[in-house]
């Protein structure tokens, strides 16, 4: 079953380098650049 809240928490945990359970702008940008799935969702082709 696909659970959006659970998926969002998983993504934040993956991108949250500082471990404070918050995403800074820099963590978000770096995470999006380094994750091919997220990058593909954000970049129009």
C-alpha positions as CSV (number, residue, x, y, z in Angstrom):
1,X,0.0,0.0,0.0
2,X,1.3,3.4,-0.9
3,X,1.2,5.8,2.1
4,X,2.2,9.4,1.2
5,X,3.0,10.5,4.7
6,X,5.3,7.5,5.2
7,X,7.0,8.1,1.9
8,X,7.5,11.8,2.7
9,X,9.1,10.8,6.1
10,X,11.4,8.3,4.3
11,X,12.5,11.0,1.8
12,X,13.1,13.6,4.5
13,X,15.1,11.1,6.5
14,X,17.2,10.3,3.4
15,X,17.9,13.9,2.5
16,X,18.3,15.2,6.1
17,X,22.1,15.1,6.4
18,X,22.2,17.1,9.7
19,X,19.8,14.7,11.4
20,X,17.5,17.4,12.8
21,X,14.4,16.1,11.1
22,X,14.2,19.3,9.1
23,X,15.3,20.0,5.5
24,X,17.4,23.0,4.9
25,X,17.3,24.5,1.4
26,X,20.8,23.2,0.8
27,X,20.0,19.7,2.0
28,X,16.9,19.6,-0.3
29,X,18.8,20.9,-3.3
30,X,21.7,18.4,-2.8
31,X,19.4,15.5,-2.1
32,X,17.4,16.2,-5.3
33,X,20.5,16.5,-7.4
34,X,21.9,13.2,-6.0
35,X,18.8,11.1,-6.2
36,X,17.9,10.1,-9.7
37,X,14.3,9.3,-8.9
38,X,13.6,12.7,-7.2
39,X,15.6,14.5,-9.9
40,X,13.6,12.9,-12.6
41,X,10.4,13.9,-11.0
42,X,11.5,17.6,-10.8
43,X,13.2,18.0,-14.1
44,X,11.0,18.3,-17.2
45,X,12.1,16.3,-20.2
